[in-house]
């Protein structure tokens, strides 16, 4: 995949990888930003051919950077039917557990491909959180904070992108990409660190204006003239910020790095290994984006809110799709030599009740459930924590969202002493002062 070393040159010298948050100017919405993105879509020009030395250096830097991939299970997956089964218990359900490549670690019979990769993963079986509402749980598991009307906290994706972007100064595409669904936003870090949302085919909405290249160029020339006049009239910072946003948009759409979104360039055998579902394509795209230098990618797989008929849904639909794509991603990262620098996190907003309801489903449950991690600096092939024989209680040390985040940060070499300042002036410690899960780092 071609890599350029051209930085984000600009009308007003913006830097995509800057550690200073650069929010959109006042009055500018994401829709406004996307209108510029649409206007710049037709600017794509033939890529400049760079020397072999520059390419080799860029590829070497790309291999050495740290990154994280979050596999987000929207709706709240039943982790006791996937990662922490209770065979023989009244709450256990019909699924059997199978042995895995990790000694002493068993998972669902409907995850046979992941069973072969569990020596590369770690299960945290003692998650205990308080938020069993979808929106509140989603916010909490993405930020480490419960919702607060006085402050909007940044998502883990925004935080990790903010902290790791300096490792890839030649990155021209966004440092935080969300595939298949929107993530939680950047909060007080600013729109520079917002998720760039694409579908599983790598498409961004509203990019095709339906007009020819000449007219697009004419419009951009007129807009640039207006922007420069506004800046020259010193009408405040908003005009200069507006120019920065426009410039980033143009540079984004002319970058060769956008090819990372084009999974159709992968060999058919690779695409088949991941699966042709949206989640499978998203996981393949995540691998391509991490190879390109993107610090954080989130891939969404919804459909886990199974209040009825849960076992048929899991066995026939959700688990085969998850098993195929997740196992391919782990195996691929290992084979390509980038797993040691890439953290993989699997989680949803909560788990589901051990008790099976009258509709053959499980309801919302935040008291005892599981998260899975792997790669980067994590210990592998282990299960941390334990629940009771019926799955209703944590009988070891309970862990929280902020504890998982602190552990992910440690695995990536990000300092847990990092402190941000929120828009209300209050200091906000990274990961909400979460505790590192020490069993993940033996």
C-alpha positions in Angstrom: 0.0 0.0 0.0 1.6 3.3 -1.0 2.6 5.6 1.9 3.4 9.2 1.5 5.5 11.4 3.8 3.6 14.6 3.0 2.4 16.3 6.2 -0.8 18.1 6.6 0.4 21.3 4.9 -2.3 24.0 5.1 -3.5 27.5 4.5 -3.1 28.1 8.2 -0.5 25.4 9.1 -2.7 22.9 10.9 -1.1 19.6 12.1 -3.4 16.5 12.2 -1.2 14.9 14.7 -0.9 17.9 17.0 -1.4 17.2 20.8 -3.3 20.5 21.2 -7.0 20.0 20.6 -8.4 22.1 17.8 -12.2 22.2 18.0 -14.4 23.3 15.1 -14.9 27.0 15.1 -18.0 28.3 16.8 -21.1 27.8 14.8 -19.7 25.1 12.7 -21.5 21.7 12.9 -20.3 18.3 11.7 -22.7 18.6 8.9 -21.0 21.9 7.9 -17.7 20.1 8.0 -19.0 17.3 5.9 -20.3 19.7 3.3 -16.6 20.8 2.8 -15.6 17.2 2.7 -18.1 16.6 -0.1 -16.8 19.6 -1.9 -13.3 18.3 -1.7 -14.1 14.8 -2.8 -13.4 15.5 -6.5 -10.0 16.9 -5.8 -8.3 13.5 -5.8 -5.3 13.7 -8.1 -2.7 11.2 -9.1 -0.4 10.4 -6.2 3.2 11.6 -6.2 5.8 8.9 -6.6 8.2 8.9 -3.7 11.6 7.4 -3.5 12.2 3.8 -2.2 14.0 5.2 0.8 11.1 7.4 1.9 8.7 4.5 1.4 10.9 2.1 3.5 11.2 4.6 6.3 7.5 5.2 6.3 6.8 1.5 6.4 9.2 1.0 9.3 7.6 3.8 11.3 4.2 2.3 10.6 5.2 -1.1 11.9 6.6 0.4 15.1 3.7 2.6 16.2 1.3 1.6 18.9 -2.4 1.2 18.2 -5.7 -0.2 19.6 -8.7 -1.9 18.0 -12.0 -1.9 20.0 -14.5 -4.5 18.9 -17.7 -2.9 20.3 -20.7 -5.2 20.9 -23.6 -2.8 20.9 -26.7 -3.9 22.9 -25.0 -5.8 25.7 -23.7 -9.3 24.8 -24.4 -12.3 27.1 -20.8 -13.0 28.1 -21.9 -16.1 30.2 -22.9 -17.7 26.9 -19.6 -16.8 25.2 -16.6 -16.4 27.6 -17.7 -17.6 31.1 -20.2 -20.5 30.7 -21.9 -22.2 33.7 -22.6 -25.8 32.5 -25.1 -27.6 34.7 -26.4 -24.5 36.5 -30.0 -23.5 36.1 -28.8 -20.2 34.7 -26.3 -21.9 32.3 -28.4 -22.2 29.2 -28.0 -25.0 26.5 -24.5 -24.2 25.3 -21.5 -26.4 26.0 -18.0 -25.2 26.7 -15.0 -26.3 24.8 -11.3 -26.3 25.6 -9.1 -23.7 23.9 -5.4 -23.2 23.0 -5.0 -21.6 26.5 -4.5 -24.1 29.3 -7.5 -24.2 31.6 -9.5 -21.6 29.6 -12.8 -22.8 28.2 -15.3 -20.8 26.0 -18.5 -21.4 24.1 -18.8 -24.3 21.6 -20.0 -21.7 19.1 -16.6 -20.0 19.1 -14.4 -22.8 17.7 -12.1 -20.5 15.7 -11.5 -18.2 18.6 -10.8 -21.3 20.7 -7.7 -21.7 18.6 -6.6 -18.2 19.3 -7.1 -17.9 23.1 -3.4 -18.4 23.8 -3.2 -14.8 22.4 -6.0 -13.4 24.5 -7.0 -12.7 28.1 -10.5 -12.8 29.6 -11.5 -10.5 32.4 -14.4 -12.4 34.0 -14.9 -10.2 37.0 -16.4 -7.0 35.5 -18.8 -5.3 37.8 -20.3 -2.0 36.7 -23.4 -0.1 37.8 -24.8 1.2 34.5 -27.4 -1.2 33.0 -29.1 1.3 30.7 -28.0 1.3 27.1 -27.1 4.9 26.7 -25.5 5.3 30.1 -23.7 2.0 29.9 -22.3 2.9 26.4 -21.1 6.3 27.7 -19.5 4.8 30.8 -17.8 1.9 29.0 -16.4 4.3 26.4 -15.2 7.0 28.8 -14.8 5.6 32.3 -17.2 8.3 33.6 -21.0 8.2 34.3 -22.8 10.9 32.2 -22.6 14.4 33.7 -24.6 17.3 32.3 -21.7 19.7 33.2 -19.0 18.1 31.2 -18.6 15.9 28.1 -15.8 13.4 28.6 -13.7 12.1 25.8 -14.0 8.5 24.6 -11.2 6.1 25.0 -10.7 6.3 21.2 -10.2 10.0 21.4 -7.8 9.8 24.4 -5.7 7.0 22.8 -5.6 8.8 19.4 -4.5 12.0 21.2 -1.7 10.3 23.1 -0.4 8.1 20.2 -0.7 10.4 17.2 2.8 11.9 17.6 4.2 8.4 16.8 2.9 8.7 13.3 3.7 12.3 12.2 3.1 11.4 8.5 -0.4 10.2 9.1 -2.8 12.2 6.8 -6.0 10.4 7.6 -7.9 10.7 10.9 -6.3 9.2 13.9 -9.6 7.8 15.2 -11.8 5.8 12.8 -15.1 4.2 13.7 -16.3 1.5 11.3 -20.0 0.4 11.0 -21.4 2.8 13.6 -20.7 6.0 15.5 -18.6 6.0 18.7 -18.7 8.3 21.6 -17.2 11.7 20.8 -14.1 13.6 21.8 -15.6 15.7 24.6 -13.4 18.4 25.8 -10.4 17.2 23.7 -12.0 18.9 20.7 -13.1 17.8 17.2 -9.6 17.1 16.0 -10.0 13.8 18.0 -13.5 13.0 17.0 -14.2 9.6 15.4 -14.2 9.6 11.6 -17.2 7.4 10.8 -17.3 5.1 7.7 -19.4 2.1 6.8 -17.9 -1.4 6.4 -17.2 -0.8 2.7 -15.0 2.3 3.6 -17.5 4.8 2.2 -18.0 8.2 3.7 -21.4 9.8 3.1 -22.0 12.7 0.7 -18.6 12.6 -1.0 -19.9 12.4 -4.6 -21.1 15.9 -5.6 -22.1 14.8 -9.1 -20.2 17.6 -10.8 -17.0 17.6 -12.8 -13.4 18.3 -11.7 -13.3 21.8 -13.3 -16.3 23.1 -11.5 -15.0 21.7 -8.2 -11.7 23.5 -8.7 -13.4 26.7 -9.5 -15.5 26.5 -6.4 -12.5 25.8 -4.2 -10.6 28.7 -5.7 -13.5 31.1 -5.0 -13.8 29.7 -1.4 -10.1 30.1 -0.8 -10.2 33.7 -1.9 -13.1 34.4 0.5 -11.3 32.6 3.3 -8.1 34.6 2.9 -10.1 37.9 2.8 -11.8 37.1 6.0 -8.5 36.1 7.7 -7.0 39.3 6.4 -9.8 41.4 7.9 -8.9 40.0 11.3 -12.5 39.1 12.2 -11.4 36.8 15.0 -10.1 33.2 15.2 -13.1 31.5 13.7 -12.1 32.4 10.1 -8.7 31.0 10.5 -10.0 27.9 12.2 -12.5 27.5 9.3 -9.7 27.6 6.8 -7.8 24.9 8.8 -10.9 22.6 8.6 -11.2 23.2 4.9 -7.5 22.5 4.3 -7.6 19.3 6.3 -10.6 18.2 4.2 -8.8 18.8 0.9 -5.6 17.1 2.1 -7.7 14.1 3.4 -9.3 13.5 0.1 -6.1 13.8 -1.9 -4.1 11.4 0.3 -2.9 8.1 -0.9 -3.5 6.8 2.6 -7.2 6.7 1.9 -6.5 3.4 0.1 -6.4 1.8 3.6 -10.2 2.0 3.5 -10.4 -0.1 0.3 -10.7 -3.7 1.5 -11.5 -4.9 -2.0 -7.7 -4.5 -2.7 -7.1 -7.5 -0.4 -6.8 -11.0 -1.9 -10.0 -12.9 -2.1 -8.7 -15.6 0.3 -8.0 -12.9 3.0 -11.5 -11.4 2.6 -13.1 -14.8 2.8 -11.1 -15.6 6.0 -12.6 -12.5 7.7 -16.0 -13.1 6.3 -18.2 -11.1 4.0 -20.4 -9.7 6.8 -20.2 -6.0 7.7 -18.3 -6.9 10.9 -15.9 -9.1 9.0 -15.2 -6.3 6.5 -14.8 -3.9 9.4 -12.2 -6.0 11.1 -10.2 -6.4 7.9 -10.4 -2.6 7.5 -9.2 -2.1 11.0 -6.1 -4.2 10.3 -5.4 -2.2 7.2 -5.9 1.1 9.1 -3.6 0.1 11.9 -1.0 -0.9 9.3 -1.3 2.5 7.8 -0.7 4.2 11.1 -4.1 4.9 12.6 -3.8 4.8 16.4 -7.4 3.8 17.2 -10.1 1.9 15.3 -13.5 0.9 16.6 -15.5 -1.7 14.8 -19.2 -2.0 15.7 -21.2 -5.2 15.8 -24.7 -4.6 17.1 -27.6 -6.9 17.7 -26.8 -8.2 21.2 -29.9 -6.9 23.0 -31.5 -10.3 23.2 -34.5 -10.1 25.5 -36.1 -13.1 23.7 -35.0 -16.1 21.8 -31.3 -15.5 22.7 -29.9 -19.0 22.2 -31.0 -19.4 18.6 -29.9 -15.8 17.8 -26.4 -16.5 19.2 -25.9 -19.9 17.8 -27.2 -19.2 14.3 -26.2 -15.6 13.8 -24.1 -13.5 16.2 -21.5 -16.0 17.4 -20.5 -17.4 14.0 -20.1 -13.9 12.7 -18.1 -12.8 15.7 -16.0 -16.0 15.8 -15.0 -15.8 12.1 -14.0 -12.2 12.1 -12.4 -11.8 15.5 -10.2 -14.9 15.1 -9.1 -13.8 11.6 -8.1 -10.4 13.0 -6.0 -11.8 15.8 -4.4 -14.4 13.6 -3.7 -11.7 10.9 -2.2 -9.2 13.4 0.1 -12.0 14.8 1.2 -13.2 11.3 2.0 -9.7 10.2 4.2 -9.0 13.2 2.1 -6.1 14.6 0.2 -7.8 17.4 2.8 -6.9 20.0 2.1 -3.2 19.3 -1.7 -3.5 18.9 -4.1 -3.8 21.8 -7.4 -5.6 20.9 -10.4 -5.0 23.2 -13.7 -6.8 23.0 -16.6 -5.4 25.1 -20.2 -4.1 25.2 -22.0 -1.7 27.5 -22.9 -4.5 30.0 -23.7 -8.2 30.2 -27.0 -10.0 30.5 -28.9 -11.6 33.3 -27.9 -15.1 34.5 -31.6 -15.8 34.9 -33.4 -16.7 31.7 -36.7 -14.8 31.3 -40.0 -16.2 30.2 -39.3 -15.3 26.5 -36.2 -17.4 26.4 -34.0 -14.3 26.6 -31.7 -12.6 29.0 -32.1 -9.0 30.2 -29.7 -6.2 31.1 -27.1 -7.0 33.7 -24.0 -5.0 34.9 -23.1 -6.8 38.1 -21.0 -9.7 36.7 -19.8 -10.0 33.2 -16.7 -10.3 31.0 -14.4 -8.2 28.8 -11.6 -9.7 26.5 -8.3 -8.1 25.7 -5.1 -9.1 23.9 -2.0 -8.0 22.1 0.3 -5.1 22.9 1.8 -5.6 26.4 -0.9 -7.8 27.8 -0.3 -11.2 29.3 -1.9 -13.9 27.1 -3.7 -17.2 27.5 -5.3 -16.4 30.9 -8.7 -15.8 32.5 -8.6 -13.2 35.2 -11.3 -13.1 37.9 -14.1 -15.5 38.7 -17.9 -15.5 39.1 -20.1 -17.7 41.2 -21.3 -21.1 39.9 -24.6 -19.5 38.7 -22.9 -16.4 37.3 -24.7 -14.0 39.6 -21.9 -12.7 41.7 -18.2 -11.7 41.4 -16.2 -13.8 44.0 -12.8 -12.3 43.3 -11.7 -8.7 42.8 -14.3 -6.7 40.7 -13.1 -4.5 37.9 -14.6 -1.4 36.2 -14.5 0.4 32.9 -11.7 2.7 34.2 -9.7 -0.3 35.3 -9.9 -1.8 31.8 -8.9 1.5 30.3 -5.9 1.9 32.7 -4.8 -1.5 31.7 -5.1 -0.8 28.0 -3.1 2.4 28.4 -0.4 0.5 30.3 -0.2 -2.1 27.6 0.4 0.7 25.0 3.0 2.5 27.1 0.8 5.6 27.8 1.4 7.3 31.1 -1.3 6.9 33.7 -0.2 10.2 35.2 -1.5 12.2 32.2 -4.1 14.8 33.3 -6.3 16.8 31.0 -8.2 20.1 31.7 -11.9 20.0 31.0 -13.8 23.0 29.5 -15.0 23.8 33.0 -11.4 24.2 34.2 -11.3 21.0 36.3 -8.4 18.6 36.0 -9.4 15.2 34.6 -7.0 12.3 35.1 -6.6 9.9 32.3 -8.8 6.7 32.7 -10.6 8.4 35.6 -7.8 7.2 37.9 -8.5 3.6 37.1 -6.5 0.7 38.6 -4.3 -1.4 36.4 -5.5 -5.1 36.4 -2.2 -6.6 37.6 -3.0 -10.1 36.6 -2.9 -9.0 33.0 0.8 -8.1 33.3 2.5 -11.0 35.0 
